[in-house]
C-alpha cells in the first residue's frame, strides 16, 4: 500500500536539467502547437557552429537575389 503514494509522488516531481560539462547552456522552448516546454542544451562549440551555419545560409540567399537597383539603372 505504501508503494502507490510513492509512485504517484514520483510522477509529479520534475527534475531540473543539470549541465554535464562546463560550457553547456540549457534553456526551455515551447514547441509550435504545444504548451509543454522542452529543455534543450547546447555546448558553446555547437552554438558557434550553428551561428556560422545560419550566417552562411543568409549570405548564400543574399548572393542569389539579384540587386534590382543595378538592374534598373538607378
C-alpha positions as CSV (number, residue, x, y, z in Angstrom):
1,X,0.0,0.0,0.0
2,X,2.9,2.4,0.6
3,X,4.2,2.0,-3.0
4,X,1.2,3.6,-4.6
5,X,1.6,7.0,-2.9
6,X,5.3,7.0,-3.5
7,X,4.8,6.1,-7.2
8,X,2.2,8.9,-7.6
9,X,4.6,11.4,-5.9
10,X,7.4,10.3,-8.2
11,X,5.4,11.2,-11.3
12,X,4.8,14.8,-10.0
13,X,8.4,15.6,-9.4
14,X,10.2,17.3,-12.3
15,X,14.0,17.4,-12.0
16,X,15.8,20.5,-13.2
17,X,18.3,19.8,-16.0
18,X,21.9,19.9,-15.0
19,X,24.8,20.8,-17.2
20,X,27.0,17.8,-17.7
21,X,30.1,19.8,-18.6
22,X,31.4,23.4,-18.4
23,X,30.4,25.5,-21.3
24,X,27.0,23.8,-21.8
25,X,23.9,26.2,-21.9
26,X,20.4,24.9,-21.3
27,X,17.1,26.6,-22.0
28,X,13.4,25.8,-22.3
29,X,11.5,26.1,-25.5
30,X,7.8,25.8,-26.3
31,X,7.4,23.8,-29.5
32,X,4.9,25.1,-32.0
33,X,1.4,23.8,-31.1
34,X,2.4,22.7,-27.6
35,X,2.2,24.2,-24.1
36,X,4.7,21.7,-22.7
37,X,8.2,23.2,-22.5
38,X,11.1,21.1,-23.9
39,X,14.6,21.5,-22.4
40,X,17.4,21.9,-24.9
41,X,21.1,22.0,-24.2
42,X,24.0,23.0,-26.4
43,X,27.7,23.4,-25.9
44,X,29.5,26.7,-26.8
45,X,31.1,24.9,-29.8
46,X,27.7,23.7,-31.1
47,X,26.3,27.2,-30.6
48,X,29.1,28.8,-32.6
49,X,28.8,26.1,-35.3
50,X,25.0,26.7,-35.7
51,X,25.5,30.5,-35.7
52,X,28.1,30.2,-38.5
53,X,25.8,27.9,-40.5
54,X,22.9,30.4,-40.2
55,X,25.1,33.2,-41.3
56,X,26.4,31.2,-44.3
57,X,22.9,30.4,-45.4
58,X,21.9,34.0,-45.1
59,X,24.9,35.1,-47.2
60,X,24.0,32.5,-49.8
61,X,20.5,33.8,-50.1
62,X,21.7,37.4,-50.4
63,X,24.1,36.4,-53.2
64,X,21.4,34.5,-55.1
65,X,19.0,37.5,-55.2
66,X,19.9,40.0,-57.9
67,X,20.3,43.6,-56.9
68,X,17.4,45.4,-58.5
69,X,18.9,48.8,-58.2
70,X,21.7,48.0,-60.5
71,X,19.4,46.1,-62.9
72,X,17.1,49.1,-63.3
73,X,19.9,51.6,-64.0
74,X,19.3,53.7,-60.9
